[in-house]
């Protein structure tokens, strides 16, 4: 099942790459959420298992209510996991884009040359578990790609983006004078 979901997610990413006769867009890095986003769904599954154990000693009149709660917990856990699993952030040699959605698909993109600033925030749990949140500032007033949350190894990823922007010549070198 997980392999099938990965293939769907990968096809969503691949079909958004530019593949014209004149240009070929290549993926620099594909970024998925840090494992910490799956802790709440995992805790919901554990709670549902505990309630299932309790269901064995519950009177039949109340059992259906407990059973409905178990189904709701498992459904919410599965949906939350799918939403986070299908959310992918991609850095290419031309742009950054994000594809989200389970039953539908949403795509937001920003060309590398329009990225003005990247802010990386690591709250205390992020410092301890090595995850963080990205905020992109671009030349556009309204943009579809602004915030990416729960990114693993955020400082290393920030360096990947900055080095790539530098290597393709979209920014001057640190010692150059643009005046």
C-alpha atoms as an extended CHARMM CRD file, in Angstrom:
* protein
*
       179  EXT
         1         1  UNK       CA              0.0000000000        0.0000000000        0.0000000000  PROA      1               0.0000000000
         2         2  UNK       CA              2.8050000000        2.4040000000        0.9310000000  PROA      2               0.0000000000
         3         3  UNK       CA              4.6130000000        1.6240000000       -2.3340000000  PROA      3               0.0000000000
         4         4  UNK       CA              1.4410000000        2.4140000000       -4.2740000000  PROA      4               0.0000000000
         5         5  UNK       CA              1.0230000000        5.7510000000       -2.4440000000  PROA      5               0.0000000000
         6         6  UNK       CA              4.6840000000        6.6020000000       -3.1440000000  PROA      6               0.0000000000
         7         7  UNK       CA              4.1980000000        5.9120000000       -6.8490000000  PROA      7               0.0000000000
         8         8  UNK       CA              1.1710000000        8.2350000000       -6.9530000000  PROA      8               0.0000000000
         9         9  UNK       CA              3.1070000000       10.9580000000       -5.1120000000  PROA      9               0.0000000000
        10        10  UNK       CA              6.1200000000       10.5330000000       -7.3950000000  PROA      10              0.0000000000
        11        11  UNK       CA              3.9560000000       10.6950000000      -10.5520000000  PROA      11              0.0000000000
        12        12  UNK       CA              2.4030000000       13.9420000000       -9.2950000000  PROA      12              0.0000000000
        13        13  UNK       CA              5.8730000000       15.4380000000       -8.9490000000  PROA      13              0.0000000000
        14        14  UNK       CA              7.3030000000       14.0790000000      -12.2120000000  PROA      14              0.0000000000
        15        15  UNK       CA              4.4610000000       15.2890000000      -14.3920000000  PROA      15              0.0000000000
        16        16  UNK       CA              5.0290000000       18.8660000000      -13.1680000000  PROA      16              0.0000000000
        17        17  UNK       CA              8.6240000000       18.9570000000      -14.3560000000  PROA      17              0.0000000000
        18        18  UNK       CA              9.3400000000       20.9580000000      -17.4940000000  PROA      18              0.0000000000
        19        19  UNK       CA             10.2890000000       18.5880000000      -20.3010000000  PROA      19              0.0000000000
        20        20  UNK       CA             10.3290000000       20.6940000000      -23.4730000000  PROA      20              0.0000000000
        21        21  UNK       CA             12.6250000000       20.3070000000      -26.4600000000  PROA      21              0.0000000000
        22        22  UNK       CA             14.5450000000       23.4400000000      -25.4360000000  PROA      22              0.0000000000
        23        23  UNK       CA             14.7770000000       22.8520000000      -21.6880000000  PROA      23              0.0000000000
        24        24  UNK       CA             14.8900000000       20.0320000000      -19.2220000000  PROA      24              0.0000000000
        25        25  UNK       CA             14.1730000000       20.6710000000      -15.5550000000  PROA      25              0.0000000000
        26        26  UNK       CA             15.9930000000       18.4480000000      -13.0770000000  PROA      26              0.0000000000
        27        27  UNK       CA             15.1910000000       17.7860000000       -9.4380000000  PROA      27              0.0000000000
        28        28  UNK       CA             17.8550000000       18.9960000000       -7.0120000000  PROA      28              0.0000000000
        29        29  UNK       CA             16.0770000000       17.6980000000       -3.9110000000  PROA      29              0.0000000000
        30        30  UNK       CA             12.6740000000       16.2980000000       -2.9980000000  PROA      30              0.0000000000
        31        31  UNK       CA             11.6210000000       17.0760000000        0.5630000000  PROA      31              0.0000000000
        32        32  UNK       CA              9.0420000000       15.2310000000        2.6570000000  PROA      32              0.0000000000
        33        33  UNK       CA              7.7790000000       16.0330000000        6.1290000000  PROA      33              0.0000000000
        34        34  UNK       CA              9.8320000000       15.1310000000        9.1810000000  PROA      34              0.0000000000
        35        35  UNK       CA              8.6370000000       11.9860000000       10.9780000000  PROA      35              0.0000000000
        36        36  UNK       CA              7.3520000000       14.0730000000       13.8750000000  PROA      36              0.0000000000
        37        37  UNK       CA              4.1980000000       14.9650000000       11.8880000000  PROA      37              0.0000000000
        38        38  UNK       CA              3.1430000000       11.3160000000       12.0910000000  PROA      38              0.0000000000
        39        39  UNK       CA              3.2290000000       11.1390000000       15.9080000000  PROA      39              0.0000000000
        40        40  UNK       CA             -0.3540000000       12.3800000000       16.3950000000  PROA      40              0.0000000000
        41        41  UNK       CA             -1.8210000000        9.8220000000       13.9510000000  PROA      41              0.0000000000
        42        42  UNK       CA              0.2890000000        7.1200000000       15.6350000000  PROA      42              0.0000000000
        43        43  UNK       CA             -1.0270000000        8.1410000000       19.0640000000  PROA      43              0.0000000000
        44        44  UNK       CA             -4.5760000000        8.0440000000       17.6840000000  PROA      44              0.0000000000
        45        45  UNK       CA             -4.0010000000        4.4690000000       16.5020000000  PROA      45              0.0000000000
        46        46  UNK       CA             -2.6410000000        3.5000000000       19.9430000000  PROA      46              0.0000000000
        47        47  UNK       CA             -5.6790000000        5.1030000000       21.5810000000  PROA      47              0.0000000000
        48        48  UNK       CA             -7.9860000000        3.2340000000       19.1840000000  PROA      48              0.0000000000
        49        49  UNK       CA             -6.2530000000       -0.0350000000       20.1000000000  PROA      49              0.0000000000
        50        50  UNK       CA             -6.7640000000        0.7500000000       23.7730000000  PROA      50              0.0000000000
        51        51  UNK       CA            -10.4320000000        1.4980000000       23.1680000000  PROA      51              0.0000000000
        52        52  UNK       CA            -10.7370000000       -1.7610000000       21.2180000000  PROA      52              0.0000000000
        53        53  UNK       CA             -9.4000000000       -3.6110000000       24.2690000000  PROA      53              0.0000000000
        54        54  UNK       CA            -11.9360000000       -1.7530000000       26.4280000000  PROA      54              0.0000000000
        55        55  UNK       CA            -14.6760000000       -2.7050000000       23.9650000000  PROA      55              0.0000000000
        56        56  UNK       CA            -14.3110000000       -6.3450000000       25.0160000000  PROA      56              0.0000000000
        57        57  UNK       CA            -15.7110000000       -5.5250000000       28.5030000000  PROA      57              0.0000000000
        58        58  UNK       CA            -18.1880000000       -2.8370000000       27.5110000000  PROA      58              0.0000000000
        59        59  UNK       CA            -21.9240000000       -3.6340000000       27.6740000000  PROA      59              0.0000000000
        60        60  UNK       CA            -23.4840000000       -4.1180000000       24.2490000000  PROA      60              0.0000000000
        61        61  UNK       CA            -25.7080000000       -1.0340000000       24.6590000000  PROA      61              0.0000000000
        62        62  UNK       CA            -22.6170000000        1.2220000000       24.9370000000  PROA      62              0.0000000000
        63        63  UNK       CA            -20.3770000000       -0.8500000000       22.6920000000  PROA      63              0.0000000000
        64        64  UNK       CA            -21.6950000000        0.6560000000       19.4620000000  PROA      64              0.0000000000
        65        65  UNK       CA            -20.7820000000        4.1520000000       20.6970000000  PROA      65              0.0000000000
        66        66  UNK       CA            -17.2840000000        3.0240000000       21.6030000000  PROA      66              0.0000000000
        67        67  UNK       CA            -16.9980000000        1.2730000000       18.2400000000  PROA      67              0.0000000000
        68        68  UNK       CA            -18.0220000000        4.4830000000       16.4320000000  PROA      68              0.0000000000
        69        69  UNK       CA            -15.3260000000        6.3570000000       18.3690000000  PROA      69              0.0000000000
        70        70  UNK       CA            -12.7240000000        3.7770000000       17.3540000000  PROA      70              0.0000000000
        71        71  UNK       CA            -13.6980000000        4.0430000000       13.6920000000  PROA      71              0.0000000000
        72        72  UNK       CA            -13.5970000000        7.8560000000       13.8800000000  PROA      72              0.0000000000
        73        73  UNK       CA            -10.1470000000        7.8030000000       15.5080000000  PROA      73              0.0000000000
        74        74  UNK       CA             -8.7470000000        5.3870000000       12.9350000000  PROA      74              0.0000000000
        75        75  UNK       CA            -10.3170000000        7.3450000000       10.0810000000  PROA      75              0.0000000000
        76        76  UNK       CA             -8.8630000000       10.6180000000       11.3430000000  PROA      76              0.0000000000
        77        77  UNK       CA             -5.4360000000        9.0300000000       11.8590000000  PROA      77              0.0000000000
        78        78  UNK       CA             -5.4300000000        7.5760000000        8.3360000000  PROA      78              0.0000000000
        79        79  UNK       CA             -6.5500000000       10.8600000000        6.7780000000  PROA      79              0.0000000000
        80        80  UNK       CA             -3.9610000000       12.9080000000        8.6960000000  PROA      80              0.0000000000
        81        81  UNK       CA             -1.2100000000       10.5010000000        7.6820000000  PROA      81              0.0000000000
        82        82  UNK       CA             -2.2760000000       10.6420000000        4.0130000000  PROA      82              0.0000000000
        83        83  UNK       CA             -2.4220000000       14.4450000000        3.9610000000  PROA      83              0.0000000000
        84        84  UNK       CA              1.1240000000       14.7020000000        5.3260000000  PROA      84              0.0000000000
        85        85  UNK       CA              2.4360000000       11.8330000000        3.1910000000  PROA      85              0.0000000000
        86        86  UNK       CA              1.1390000000       13.3450000000       -0.0640000000  PROA      86              0.0000000000
        87        87  UNK       CA              2.5960000000       16.7980000000        0.7200000000  PROA      87              0.0000000000
        88        88  UNK       CA              5.9320000000       17.1180000000       -1.0890000000  PROA      88              0.0000000000
        89        89  UNK       CA              8.2480000000       20.0930000000       -1.5560000000  PROA      89              0.0000000000
        90        90  UNK       CA             10.5880000000       19.9690000000       -4.5590000000  PROA      90              0.0000000000
        91        91  UNK       CA             13.6820000000       22.0100000000       -5.3790000000  PROA      91              0.0000000000
        92        92  UNK       CA             14.6500000000       21.9320000000       -9.0430000000  PROA      92              0.0000000000
        93        93  UNK       CA             17.3410000000       23.6930000000      -10.9960000000  PROA      93              0.0000000000
        94        94  UNK       CA             14.7790000000       26.3700000000      -12.0070000000  PROA      94              0.0000000000
        95        95  UNK       CA             12.2320000000       26.7030000000       -9.2220000000  PROA      95              0.0000000000
        96        96  UNK       CA             10.7870000000       25.4010000000       -5.9910000000  PROA      96              0.0000000000
        97        97  UNK       CA              7.3280000000       23.8840000000       -5.9420000000  PROA      97              0.0000000000
        98        98  UNK       CA              4.9760000000       22.0750000000       -3.6350000000  PROA      98              0.0000000000
        99        99  UNK       CA              2.3470000000       19.4860000000       -4.4390000000  PROA      99              0.0000000000
       100       100  UNK       CA             -0.3440000000       18.7410000000       -1.8520000000  PROA      100             0.0000000000
       101       101  UNK       CA             -3.6760000000       16.9790000000       -1.6870000000  PROA      101             0.0000000000
       102       102  UNK       CA             -5.1100000000       13.4980000000       -1.2970000000  PROA      102             0.0000000000
       103       103  UNK       CA             -8.3330000000       13.3530000000       -3.3220000000  PROA      103             0.0000000000
       104       104  UNK       CA             -7.4070000000       16.4270000000       -5.3340000000  PROA      104             0.0000000000
       105       105  UNK       CA             -4.0960000000       18.0480000000       -6.1270000000  PROA      105             0.0000000000
       106       106  UNK       CA             -2.8040000000       21.5480000000       -5.4450000000  PROA      106             0.0000000000
       107       107  UNK       CA              0.4120000000       22.8620000000       -6.9530000000  PROA      107             0.0000000000
       108       108  UNK       CA              2.2580000000       26.0320000000       -5.8960000000  PROA      108             0.0000000000
       109       109  UNK       CA              5.5090000000       27.1910000000       -7.4900000000  PROA      109             0.0000000000
       110       110  UNK       CA              8.0560000000       29.9900000000       -7.2400000000  PROA      110             0.0000000000
       111       111  UNK       CA             10.9700000000       30.4600000000       -9.6620000000  PROA      111             0.0000000000
       112       112  UNK       CA             14.3570000000       30.5370000000       -7.9330000000  PROA      112             0.0000000000
       113       113  UNK       CA             15.0590000000       34.0000000000       -9.3050000000  PROA      113             0.0000000000
       114       114  UNK       CA             12.0040000000       35.3890000000       -7.4610000000  PROA      114             0.0000000000
       115       115  UNK       CA             13.0160000000       34.1210000000       -4.0320000000  PROA      115             0.0000000000
       116       116  UNK       CA             14.2500000000       37.1290000000       -2.0920000000  PROA      116             0.0000000000
       117       117  UNK       CA             14.5400000000       35.6870000000        1.3840000000  PROA      117             0.0000000000
       118       118  UNK       CA             14.2260000000       32.3750000000        3.2000000000  PROA      118             0.0000000000
       119       119  UNK       CA             13.5170000000       32.3180000000        6.9180000000  PROA      119             0.0000000000
       120       120  UNK       CA             14.1540000000       29.0900000000        8.8170000000  PROA      120             0.0000000000
       121       121  UNK       CA             12.4950000000       28.7580000000       12.2020000000  PROA      121             0.0000000000
       122       122  UNK       CA             13.3650000000       25.9620000000       14.6130000000  PROA      122             0.0000000000
       123       123  UNK       CA             11.3040000000       25.8700000000       17.8010000000  PROA      123             0.0000000000
       124       124  UNK       CA             12.8020000000       24.0360000000       20.7860000000  PROA      124             0.0000000000
       125       125  UNK       CA             11.3620000000       20.6390000000       19.7610000000  PROA      125             0.0000000000
       126       126  UNK       CA             12.7270000000       21.3180000000       16.2640000000  PROA      126             0.0000000000
       127       127  UNK       CA             16.1840000000       21.9750000000       17.6360000000  PROA      127             0.0000000000
       128       128  UNK       CA             16.0690000000       18.7220000000       19.5980000000  PROA      128             0.0000000000
       129       129  UNK       CA             14.5980000000       16.5850000000       16.7810000000  PROA      129             0.0000000000
       130       130  UNK       CA             16.1840000000       18.4410000000       13.8100000000  PROA      130             0.0000000000
       131       131  UNK       CA             13.1230000000       19.8580000000       12.0680000000  PROA      131             0.0000000000
       132       132  UNK       CA             12.0240000000       23.3680000000       11.2520000000  PROA      132             0.0000000000
       133       133  UNK       CA              9.7030000000       25.5870000000        9.2590000000  PROA      133             0.0000000000
       134       134  UNK       CA             10.5690000000       27.5310000000        6.0980000000  PROA      134             0.0000000000
       135       135  UNK       CA              9.0620000000       30.8690000000        5.1130000000  PROA      135             0.0000000000
       136       136  UNK       CA              9.7610000000       32.0940000000        1.5800000000  PROA      136             0.0000000000
       137       137  UNK       CA              9.6080000000       35.7590000000        0.6750000000  PROA      137             0.0000000000
       138       138  UNK       CA              9.4070000000       36.3600000000       -3.0440000000  PROA      138             0.0000000000
       139       139  UNK       CA              9.1200000000       39.2540000000       -5.4580000000  PROA      139             0.0000000000
       140       140  UNK       CA              5.4160000000       38.4760000000       -5.9210000000  PROA      140             0.0000000000
       141       141  UNK       CA              2.8640000000       40.2480000000       -3.7220000000  PROA      141             0.0000000000
       142       142  UNK       CA              0.6830000000       37.1430000000       -3.3450000000  PROA      142             0.0000000000
       143       143  UNK       CA              2.3030000000       33.7710000000       -3.6910000000  PROA      143             0.0000000000
       144       144  UNK       CA              1.0600000000       30.2290000000       -3.4440000000  PROA      144             0.0000000000
       145       145  UNK       CA              4.2760000000       28.9320000000       -1.9070000000  PROA      145             0.0000000000
       146       146  UNK       CA              4.9930000000       30.7530000000        1.3190000000  PROA      146             0.0000000000
       147       147  UNK       CA              5.3750000000       28.3990000000        4.2490000000  PROA      147             0.0000000000
       148       148  UNK       CA              6.6430000000       24.8180000000        4.4560000000  PROA      148             0.0000000000
       149       149  UNK       CA              6.2840000000       23.3040000000        7.9270000000  PROA      149             0.0000000000
       150       150  UNK       CA              8.0090000000       20.3510000000        9.5870000000  PROA      150             0.0000000000
       151       151  UNK       CA             10.9740000000       20.0400000000        7.2670000000  PROA      151             0.0000000000
       152       152  UNK       CA             13.7090000000       17.6490000000        8.3900000000  PROA      152             0.0000000000
       153       153  UNK       CA             17.2950000000       18.9350000000        8.5210000000  PROA      153             0.0000000000
       154       154  UNK       CA             16.1970000000       22.5170000000        7.7500000000  PROA      154             0.0000000000
       155       155  UNK       CA             19.6250000000       24.1530000000        7.9680000000  PROA      155             0.0000000000
       156       156  UNK       CA             21.1400000000       21.6660000000        5.5190000000  PROA      156             0.0000000000
       157       157  UNK       CA             18.1840000000       22.1900000000        3.1700000000  PROA      157             0.0000000000
       158       158  UNK       CA             18.5600000000       25.9620000000        3.4010000000  PROA      158             0.0000000000
       159       159  UNK       CA             22.2100000000       25.5660000000        2.3600000000  PROA      159             0.0000000000
       160       160  UNK       CA             21.1810000000       23.3660000000       -0.5860000000  PROA      160             0.0000000000
       161       161  UNK       CA             18.7670000000       26.0590000000       -1.7950000000  PROA      161             0.0000000000
       162       162  UNK       CA             21.2440000000       28.9190000000       -1.2420000000  PROA      162             0.0000000000
       163       163  UNK       CA             24.0880000000       27.0510000000       -2.9660000000  PROA      163             0.0000000000
       164       164  UNK       CA             21.8700000000       26.1940000000       -5.8970000000  PROA      164             0.0000000000
       165       165  UNK       CA             20.6660000000       29.7770000000       -6.2980000000  PROA      165             0.0000000000
       166       166  UNK       CA             24.3140000000       30.8630000000       -6.1980000000  PROA      166             0.0000000000
       167       167  UNK       CA             25.5140000000       28.1650000000       -8.6260000000  PROA      167             0.0000000000
       168       168  UNK       CA             22.9910000000       29.0120000000      -11.3230000000  PROA      168             0.0000000000
       169       169  UNK       CA             24.0230000000       32.6750000000      -11.1330000000  PROA      169             0.0000000000
       170       170  UNK       CA             20.7890000000       34.1000000000       -9.7550000000  PROA      170             0.0000000000
       171       171  UNK       CA             22.6080000000       35.9900000000       -7.0030000000  PROA      171             0.0000000000
       172       172  UNK       CA             25.9420000000       37.7380000000       -6.9990000000  PROA      172             0.0000000000
       173       173  UNK       CA             28.7550000000       36.2090000000       -4.9870000000  PROA      173             0.0000000000
       174       174  UNK       CA             29.2130000000       37.3860000000       -1.4140000000  PROA      174             0.0000000000
       175       175  UNK       CA             32.2240000000       39.5220000000       -2.3020000000  PROA      175             0.0000000000
       176       176  UNK       CA             30.8670000000       41.1130000000       -5.4650000000  PROA      176             0.0000000000
       177       177  UNK       CA             29.7660000000       44.7370000000       -5.6660000000  PROA      177             0.0000000000
       178       178  UNK       CA             26.5470000000       45.2240000000       -7.6680000000  PROA      178             0.0000000000
       179       179  UNK       CA             26.7790000000       49.0300000000       -7.8550000000  PROA      179             0.0000000000
